[in-house]
Amino acid sequence: MEQAVIGQAAQGEGVTPPRSWRVRPAWAASALVVIGALGWALWPHCTVEGEGKGSGRLSQLWWPGCGAWNRPVTGDLSFPTPARQPQAPGGDDSIPNREAEARLAMQLAELKPGMTVADVGAGEGYYTRLLAPMVGPKGRVLAEDIDETVLRKLGLLVQNEKLDNVAIRHGTDTNPRLPKDSFDRVFLIHMYHEVKQPYGFLWNIWPALKPGGKVVIVDRDQPTGRHGVPRNLLQCELRASGFRNTKSVLIPGTNVYYAEFQTQEMRPKPSQIAACQEGPSVASSVPAG
């Protein structure tokens, strides 16, 4: 209390603070230099280009300015321009035998109780409500979408059906904002053809997978202009973004495929990614730039 009163008096007109409180200008400058150097050394530098899995160089959990949710970086980094045009939701997105397709996709993904999975582009939650019981009460489902109206509907579904192991995440069109090193499976179901910047989008997903985790993509094997992604173009874009194909299955009686990818040892720098061209039968890489 005495110190507080003295401090207030010291600010008054004509009052000289005690000698021990005075700070000489030279000392102040030196102190600022030391504090600044220490702050720069200790503050987490969000260096995110070209890291290996588990390198520890990605942003640390909850540090201001970095954050666990992989903040959008595509505005600051240069990714190649896709040769294809993304399609808006709707149009030819109807799925004739959705239940059978989902059942086969779940089987191929080899889901197990206790897994942590993400449903990216979850929409109103068709896959989310199927994933929740499959990973069980000890598992976790993160349902992500960029549409706030849709997410509100999804929130009501989660509440009404008491899906206690489901969390909801609002992402962006270039970054689903998934926490790093967290997921056994990341599902992209009939939504990859809607992605505006596939290279930045995949680049942001890469660090979210656990070692051995997989990205699962279900889409139509048809031109992007018809609400699909040719399989050869898909393979090219994933490979260019630091993934390798581990499974590819054409669902019987349809032009819908199931494709599974794991991370390569290193994530490429954005400047190292080569754009892919969509062709009638072959998707090839062309130099970036």
ChimeraX attribute file (.defattr): number of C-alpha atoms within 10 A of each C-alpha:
attribute: neighborCount
match mode: 1-to-1
recipient: residues
	/A:1	6
	/A:2	6
	/A:3	8
	/A:4	9
	/A:5	9
	/A:6	12
	/A:7	14
	/A:8	9
	/A:9	14
	/A:10	15
	/A:11	11
	/A:12	10
	/A:13	7
	/A:14	8
	/A:15	9
	/A:16	12
	/A:17	14
	/A:18	10
	/A:19	7
	/A:20	6
	/A:21	10
	/A:22	9
	/A:23	9
	/A:24	8
	/A:25	9
	/A:26	8
	/A:27	10
	/A:28	10
	/A:29	11
	/A:30	11
	/A:31	12
	/A:32	11
	/A:33	12
	/A:34	10
	/A:35	12
	/A:36	12
	/A:37	11
	/A:38	11
	/A:39	11
	/A:40	10
	/A:41	10
	/A:42	9
	/A:43	12
	/A:44	16
	/A:45	14
	/A:46	15
	/A:47	11
	/A:48	15
	/A:49	16
	/A:50	15
	/A:51	17
	/A:52	17
	/A:53	19
	/A:54	13
	/A:55	8
	/A:56	9
	/A:57	16
	/A:58	22
	/A:59	21
	/A:60	18
	/A:61	13
	/A:62	10
	/A:63	12
	/A:64	11
	/A:65	13
	/A:66	18
	/A:67	16
	/A:68	19
	/A:69	20
	/A:70	23
	/A:71	18
	/A:72	18
	/A:73	15
	/A:74	17
	/A:75	9
	/A:76	7
	/A:77	12
	/A:78	15
	/A:79	23
	/A:80	20
	/A:81	17
	/A:82	17
	/A:83	10
	/A:84	18
	/A:85	14
	/A:86	20
	/A:87	19
	/A:88	13
	/A:89	13
	/A:90	9
	/A:91	9
	/A:92	11
	/A:93	15
	/A:94	9
	/A:95	10
	/A:96	9
	/A:97	9
	/A:98	11
	/A:99	12
	/A:100	10
	/A:101	19
	/A:102	17
	/A:103	11
	/A:104	13
	/A:105	22
	/A:106	16
	/A:107	10
	/A:108	16
	/A:109	18
	/A:110	8
	/A:111	17
	/A:112	13
	/A:113	14
	/A:114	14
	/A:115	19
	/A:116	25
	/A:117	27
	/A:118	29
	/A:119	25
	/A:120	26
	/A:121	25
	/A:122	27
	/A:123	22
	/A:124	20
	/A:125	21
	/A:126	14
	/A:127	19
	/A:128	26
	/A:129	19
	/A:130	13
	/A:131	26
	/A:132	22
	/A:133	15
	/A:134	17
	/A:135	19
	/A:136	17
	/A:137	15
	/A:138	10
	/A:139	18
	/A:140	23
	/A:141	27
	/A:142	21
	/A:143	29
	/A:144	25
	/A:145	23
	/A:146	19
	/A:147	15
	/A:148	13
	/A:149	12
	/A:150	14
	/A:151	21
	/A:152	13
	/A:153	14
	/A:154	23
	/A:155	19
	/A:156	12
	/A:157	16
	/A:158	21
	/A:159	12
	/A:160	9
	/A:161	10
	/A:162	10
	/A:163	17
	/A:164	13
	/A:165	18
	/A:166	21
	/A:167	15
	/A:168	18
	/A:169	20
	/A:170	17
	/A:171	21
	/A:172	15
	/A:173	17
	/A:174	22
	/A:175	23
	/A:176	27
	/A:177	21
	/A:178	26
	/A:179	17
	/A:180	22
	/A:181	17
	/A:182	18
	/A:183	25
	/A:184	21
	/A:185	26
	/A:186	25
	/A:187	23
	/A:188	19
	/A:189	19
	/A:190	21
	/A:191	23
	/A:192	23
	/A:193	26
	/A:194	20
	/A:195	18
	/A:196	18
	/A:197	19
	/A:198	26
	/A:199	27
	/A:200	25
	/A:201	23
	/A:202	21
	/A:203	26
	/A:204	23
	/A:205	25
	/A:206	24
	/A:207	24
	/A:208	25
	/A:209	25
	/A:210	19
	/A:211	15
	/A:212	11
	/A:213	20
	/A:214	26
	/A:215	27
	/A:216	22
	/A:217	21
	/A:218	25
	/A:219	24
	/A:220	24
	/A:221	21
	/A:222	15
	/A:223	17
	/A:224	19
	/A:225	13
	/A:226	14
	/A:227	23
	/A:228	25
	/A:229	27
	/A:230	22
	/A:231	23
	/A:232	18
	/A:233	24
	/A:234	23
	/A:235	21
	/A:236	22
	/A:237	24
	/A:238	21
	/A:239	20
	/A:240	22
	/A:241	29
	/A:242	22
	/A:243	25
	/A:244	19
	/A:245	18
	/A:246	12
	/A:247	13
	/A:248	17
	/A:249	13
	/A:250	16
	/A:251	16
	/A:252	9
	/A:253	6
	/A:254	12
	/A:255	13
	/A:256	21
	/A:257	20
	/A:258	22
	/A:259	24
	/A:260	21
	/A:261	23
	/A:262	23
	/A:263	26
	/A:264	16
	/A:265	14
	/A:266	16
	/A:267	22
	/A:268	18
	/A:269	17
	/A:270	20
	/A:271	13
	/A:272	16
	/A:273	25
	/A:274	23
	/A:275	24
	/A:276	28
	/A:277	17
	/A:278	21
	/A:279	12
	/A:280	10
	/A:281	10
	/A:282	13
	/A:283	19
	/A:284	16
	/A:285	16
	/A:286	12
	/A:287	10
	/A:288	14
	/A:289	12
